[in-house]
Amino acid sequence: MYYCGIAKNSEEKKTAAKLASTIFQKEENEFKQISLLDNPNLKNVVIIKSSENKIIGTAFLVERFFPRDGRSIKGTFISSICIHEQWRKKGLSTLLINKCCDLAYKNKSLLAIVIARRKVDYYYNQYGFWGIGNYNIIVMKNDFKNTFSDLNEVDVKISDLMTCSNLYKKTYKNLYGHCRRSIKKWQYILQKKSYQKLNFCLYKYGNKNIGYSVIDNEGSIHELSFSSNPDGKKIIYHLMSKNNQKEIVLNLHSNHPILDIKFNFDISLKSRECYFGGHMIKPLDVKKLFLENEKQKINYLNKNNIITRYSKKTQCNEKINSLGDLQKLLRICRFNYKNEELIFDNCMPFNIPLLDQI
């Protein structure tokens, strides 16, 4: 007989965090265990206990809000889903994932999200999750001349976080997939950047803060915010000037404002999509997802029989059986979605920034 539910006390939460750390990174340091519990958006720690009262499985529910069209869609990330090696192949993953979805639904989340590793490609499809992310690599090459920069680059400190927050809101406001961030969330990001091996830098032009970047140890940019297009251009030229770089790699949303700026560079964009992994979403309440939408969108859903097919499914463990239906529901465009009429005028790619991935 198993118990599957919310951890009842801090000791159970710590044991669950230790189990997750041991399973995912056997060489993990103590910080990972702490960071799972320090996340300011953590809602619940879900555990499975054996008949001997031993914690043998766990997952962490992290609530976030996705801004879209002036409103925010509430979603719950199901993070660090794991079962102890000795207790696998007993159906416990199904028990755990269904319980997590049920709790997220009861907490009024419209979406459940998993960030799936390549090791588990295709696995979460069986639970109604679909990979809807659009992953982009933007490469800027400067083969013509050396660049010069008069920007000052400094490491971000706690006192800079409100500035970063305002820059982030301005740059990412129209990029579907980014999450709202409180100051506590920014503090958490600053706390764990060393664990993630990221460089978090603020750029100053004179006395003005004009932008920030998040760059990994290999030099790839994972987040970039700036106060205006001219300032964004200054930052790119600054990064090119460091060590006289000839190439910059940016892992950013395909609608990122950096692509609105004219550069005298060779710029290429490579995109990848996979329905079986990556940023995976399961809708928990189909009808409410479009309750606040305009009448024409509701009519479109009714015309294509989407609401009729799914609105009677009151249990959150019911699955959306079509990637196309999920794309219609969330108004997400994908470049490999063929032989379908346009969904809405305002459909866009979906990408969760690295810093929002739990």
N, C-alpha and C positions, 0 to 999 in steps of 0.2 A: 504494500500500500504506500502510495507516494503523497506528499503534500506539495501542491503547486500553487503558489500565491505570493503575496507581498512579504518581504523580510520584516520580521516583527520587532527587531531591535538593532542597535548599532553593531553589536557583536556579529549578528548574522550578515549584516551589510559588509563588514570588513572581511568576513570569511568568504563571501561571494566575490568581492573584489580581488582577493588573493587567488581564488580559483581561476577567475578570468585571466589574471596576469600570468599565472603559471601556464595555462593552456595556450595563450596567444603568443607569449614571448617568454620562453623559459629562462632567458638571460635578462629578463626585465628587472629594472631597479625598483625600489620602493615607491618612487614618485608615481608610477603608473597606477598602483593600487590606490594611492591617495587621490589621484586626479579623477578617477572614476566617481568617487564620492564627493569631490569638491566642485563638480560641475554645477553652476548655479541654476541650471535648467533641469536638473535631475528631479524627476517626479517620484518614481518608485524603483526599488530594486526587487526584481522577481526571482524567486528561488524554487528549486525542486529539492525536497528532502526525502531521503530513503526511510524505510521503516525503522532503521537504526538512528534516525534523527541526524543523519549526515547530509550536508549540502552537496549535491552531486550535479547540479545544473543551475545556471543563472542567466539573467539578461537585465539590462539597465534601460529604463524608459526615460527619455529626455525630451521634454516638450519644447517646441519651437514654433515660431510664426513666420509664414512666407508671405511677404507683401505682394499684392497683385491688384492692379486697377483700383487703387485707393482703399482697399480692404486687406485684411490679413487672413490667410488660411491656416488654421491650427493643425499642426502635425506632431506626431510622436516618433522620434527615432528609437528603434529597438537596437541597442548597442551591445556588443560583446556577448552575443548569444553563444553559449557553450554548454557542453555536457562532459562530465568527467570521463576519461578514456575507458574506465572499467564498466561504465553504465551505458555505453552507446549501443545502437541497433536494438533498442527496446521500445521505440516509439516516443521517447521522452522529448525529443526536439519538437515533435508535433504538439505535444501537451504544452510545452513551454511557449511556443510561438502563438498558439491559439489563445493562451491565457494572456499574453502580452497584448494581443490585438483586442481582446475583450476589455481589458483594463483601459486601454487607450480610448476605445469607443465610449466607455462609461465616463471617461474624463472629458468627453466632448471633442476629441480630436477627429478631424475629417479624414486624415491620412495617417497611415503607418509607413515608416521609411526604414529601410536597411541600406547600409553602405557595404556591399558585398565584395569580399576578396575574390580574386580570380580562382582560388582553390575551390570555391563553392559555386562556380558558374553553373547555371541551370537549376540549382538546388531550390531556390526560393520561389521559382515559378509555380511549383506544386501547391504553394500556400496562397496563391493569388497575387504575388508581387511581380511587377514588370519593370524592367530596366528602361527608364525613359530619359536618362541623362544624355547630354550632348557634350562630348569631351574634345577640347580643341587645343591644338598646339600652333601658336602664332610665332613665326620666325621672321625677325627683321635682320637683314644683312646690309652692312654699310661697306661697300667695296671701293668707294670713290675718294673719300677724304677722311682725315682725322677730325674728330669732333672735340669741341671745347666746352667746358662747363664752369660756371661760376656759382653753382649751388653748393650749399653746405649740407652734408649728410651726417645725421646723428642717430644713435640708437634711441628707440622710443622708450620713454619713462612713464611712470604712473601719471605724472602731471600732464602728459601729452595725450592721454586717452580720450578726453573729450574732443580735442581737435581731430583725432583719428576718427572718432565716431561721426562727427559732422561731415568730414570728407567722404567717409564710407556711404553715408546716407545720400549724399549728392551724386556720387559716381554710380552706385549700384541700384538706385531707386527703380530703374526700369529693366533690371536684369532678373528674370524669373529664376528662382532657385535660391537666391540669397535669403538670409534670415534676419529678423530684427535682433539687435544686440543691445543689451543693457550695459551700463558701466560695469556691473559685476561680471558680465560675460567678457568684456574687454579685459578686465583684470585677470580673469581666468586664462584668456588667450596669452597675455603677457607672461603669466606664470608658467605655462606649459610649452612656450616656444623653444626653450632649450631642449626639452625632451623630444620635440618634433624636429630638432636640428634646423630651425628656421631663423633667418635674420630679419628683424622687424625694424625698418629704418624710416625716419622722418626727414623730409627735404625742406630746406629753408632757402628762400631767395631774399637776401637782405635780412630784415627782421620778420618777414612773413613766412608762415608755414604754408607750403603750397601743395603738399602731397605726402604720401607714404607708400612703401612697398613691403611685401613679404616675399623673401627670396630664399630658396633652399641652398644647401651647401654646394650644389652643382651649378648654381647660378640661374636656375629657372625661376621666373616670377610667377607666383601663385595668387597674388592679390596686388592691385594697383589702384590707388585713388588719388584724385587731384582736384583742385578747386576750379580749374578752367582748362580748356583745350591748349592754350599757349603754355600753361604750367605743365600739363601732361607732356607736351613736346620737350620742354626743358628737362624733365626727369629722364625721358628716354635718351636724350643727347648726353645727359650726365652719366647714365649707365654705360653708354657706348664709350665715353671718354675714359672710364675706369680701366686701367691696364690696356688702353687703346683697343677695346674689344671690337671685333668685326661682326659679331652676331649676338642677338639677344633672343632668348626663348621665353615666351609668355604662355602659361597655361590659364587662359581666361575665357570667359563667356564669349560666344561668337558675336554678341551684340555689344560688347564692351566699348565704351566711348573712345578708347585708344584707337579704334579702327575708323573713327570719324576724322582723325587728324591726318593731314597731308605731310608725308615724310618723303625725303629723297632717298628712300631705301628700297631694296628688293624685299617685298613682304609676301610671305606664303602662309596659308591657313590649311591645316590638316584637321579633319574632324572624324570622330569615331562614335558609333552608336552600337549598343548591344542590348537586346531585350532580355537577356539571360543573366545579367550581372550589373555591377556598378551601382549607380544611384537608382535604387528600386523602390517603387511605391505601390501600396495597396490602398484603395479607397475604402474607408470604413463606413461612410454614410453618403451614398450616391445622391440621394435626393437633396440633402442639405448643401452639397457642394455647389449647386446652382440656384439655391433658394433666393439669393440676393441679385442674381444676374438679370440683365434686361430681358424683356419679353421675347425678343427675336431669338435669343440663345435658348430659352426654354422651349420655344416652338421648334427649334432645330433638333433638340434632344428628343422631343416627342415625335417629330417627323421620322427620325431614324430609330424610333422604338427603343431608345436607350433607357429612359426613365421607366417606361412600362416594364421592361425586362428585369430591371434590378430594384425598383422601389419596394417591391413586396419582400425583398430579402432583408429582414430585420436583424438577422444574426450577423455580426461583423466578420465571422469566419467564412461567409459566403464569398465566392471568388468572382472577379471580373474575368471573363474567359477570353477576352479579346484585347490585344494591345491597342488596336484601333479604337475600341470603345473608351479605353482609358485616356487616349490622346484627345478624343472629343470632349470627354468630361473635364479635363484639365486645360484644354486649349493649348496643347503643346504641338509644335511642328517638328517633324523629323525629315531629314532629306531622303530617307529610304521608304517613306510612306507613299506608295504609288496607287494609282487606280482608284482614288477617292476624291470626291468633290471637296473644295475648300471648306474648312470647318467654320471659322469665324474670321472676321477681318483682323482681329487682334490675337492671333496665335503666335507663339514665340518659342524658341528653344529653352530647354531647362538644364541648368547646371548649378550644383551646390558648391560654393567656394570651399576650399580646403579647410579654412578656419571655422566654417559652420558644420563640418562633418564631425559632430560630437565634440 
